[in-house]
Amino acid sequence: MRTIKFRYWSEDTKKMIDGKEAFGILNETIQHNLIVANIMQYTGLKDKNGKEVFEGDVLRLNGIGGDEKECAIYQVFWNDKTASFIDKKTKTALYLIGESAEVIGNIYSNPELKESK
């Protein structure tokens, strides 16, 4: 069974908040409307280095087509239609990417990665 975890990116502070700290801050946000936040859910998957993969993360996958120099960049998003995490552009299911993927950032802390596809 997949562990349910969240983190969020605060547009006001430009910081990523992980774990239980996020819920305390989000509760305050809801009550006082103090900050704007982008909530990201844990996919239940880890990259090749053991780093947890969250919605909004950007992954690099090396070895495309059997060539170790070739790589692809994936942006992780939730797809309601398939009830799964997918790459935003190709619609590839994230679980098909495998353990050779590496988290290289996320679309909030590293907005330049949004355009790297």
C-alpha positions, 0 to 999 in steps of 0.5 A: 500500500502506498504511503500518503504524504504531502508537501507544498510550495509556498508562493509567498516564502518561495520555500518547500514545506515537507511533512507534518509542518505543512499541515499546521501551516495549511491549517493556518492558511485556511483559517486566515488566508495568509499564503498561497500554496501549491500542494503536492502528493507523494507518488509512492515511488522513489528515484534511483537515489532513494529520493521520494517522488512527488507530484510536480517533481521533474525527473531525468531518465537516462538510457533512452533507446539503449543509449546511456547518453540519451535522456528524457525529462518527465514532469510528474502530474496526477491524471484523474482519468487514469487515477495515476501519476503521469508525465505531463507531456507524453502521458506516460504512466510514472510506474513505467519509468522505473528505477533509472529515473532521478529527481532533478528538481520540481516545477516550483523551486526550479521553474526553468525545468518546466521548459526543458522538455 
